[in-house]
Amino acid sequence: MKYQPISEVRSASEIRSTLPLPMTRDERIKRWAMLLEANPDRQIQTLSEIETEHGRQRDILRADNSALTVAFEDPVLRSEGLRSDTLADAITFFGLRECDAHYVLCSCLNGQTMAAGAVASKVRGLAGQRASLVATCMIVGALMAFPVAVALL
């Protein structure tokens, strides 16, 4: 046995605990998609016409058995900081743009219900594909504005 001074023994025996790193935006989104894919035939409620709500009413928008409910039921996502299954909390937690949320969650694009597998596909598309979603958002915005423009003429 080799003699070592107590100071060296103490430094060698220190136990260092490291907390797990917080999930990245893409990891959160992929987990959400995975949760939806776990039961792909489950019928998921959409949020009713997101674009017609404003301010506080829009922030608290939610639906029972929505894709946001699936995310909020997950203890891992809650431990990462998901506070509720409302639209505002999901936008903040998942780092969604308004048009991302509209594309994935709104009834005007998706009907009143969707199969969880179809929602999962849309959610998974949000991870790492920011440029293509900009184009989608612009197209959706133009389509929504078209009836208004026609009515004004």
N, C-alpha and C positions, 0 to 999 in steps of 0.2 A: 504494500500500500504506500502511495506517495503522500508525503506531508505537504499540505497546502495551508496557507494562512486563512483564518476564518473569513476575512474580507473576500477572498477569491471564492470560497465555498458558497458564501451568501449570494454573490452575483451569479454564480453558475446555477444556483437552485431556484432563482426567482421564477415564479410562475406568472406568465404574462397572458392575460385573457384579452382576446380581441372580440369585439362585437361584430356581428355580421354587417357587411356594408348594406346600406339601403338599396332597394331594387332601383334599377334605372327605369326610365319611362318605357322603353321597349320591353323590358322584363315584366313590368306591370301589365302592359297591353297583352303580351303573349300569355301571361297567366290567366287573364280575363278570357281570352279566346279559348284556352285549354279548358276552363271551367264550363264554358258554353258547349264545347265539343264533347264533354263527358256524357251529355244526354242530348244528342243532336236532333232528335225528333220532338223534344219538349217545345210546346208552343209558348213563345215569349211575347208579352204585350209590348207594343211600341208606345212612345210618348205622343200624346195627342197634339198635332200641329204646333211644334216647337216655335215656328216662325211667327205665330200669331200672339204669343205671350211676350210680355215685356217686364223689365224690372224685377221686383221681388217675386211676382207670380211665376216668372220664367225660372228664376233661381230655384224655387222649391218644387218645380215640376217633377213629378214622379208617377210611377204606375206600379201596382202590385204585379209581381211576377214579370218584371221587365229585365232586360239585360243588365241594368244597373243593380237590380235586386240580386241577381246571380253573383255579381261581383261583391256586393256588400255582405252576402252570406258567407263569404270565404274569410276564415280567421287570419289567414296570411295577409290578404290585402287590407283588412282592418288594422292589423298590427303595423302595417306600413304607413297607415294614416288615412285610409278611406273612411270618411266620417259618416256618410249616409248614402242612400240610394237616390239622392236628388240630382238633378241636372247640373247645378252649380258645383256641387262637391265632386262629381265625376269629371267635369271639365278641368277643374283644378288638379285633382289627383292624377288623372291619366294624361294631363298636358294636352288636352284636345282643343282644337280651334272650334269656333262656333259651327263652321261648315262640316267639320268631322262629326260632331255630335248630331247634327241634322241628318247627315248621310247615313249614319248607323242606326239612329234611334227614332227618327220621326215617322209618324203614321202617314204623312202625305207622300212619302217615297216608298214606304214598306208595307202599307196596309195596317190593319189593326193588330194583327199578330204575324209572327214569323217563326219558322223553325229555328231552334237554337243553333243548329249547324250553319244555317245561312247567315245568322247574326255573327257567329264566330268567324266566318270567312271575311266579313266586312271589318270586324274588329282587328283580325290578324293583319289585314291590309293597311292598318294605321301604323304599324310598326315599321320604321325605317323607310317609308315611302312618302315622304313629305311633298316632293315635287309633283307627283301625279295627282295628289289630292288637291293641290292648288287649282289645277285644271278642272277637276270635278266640281269644286266649289264654285268656280266661275261659271261653269255650264249650268249648275243648279240655280245659281243666282239669276242668270239670264232667263232661264225658263220660268222662274217665279215672277220676274219683272215683266215678261212678255204680255200676260193678260192685262196687267195694269196699263201698260203702254197702249194696248189696243182699245181699252175702255176710254182712255183719255182722248183718242182720236175720234 
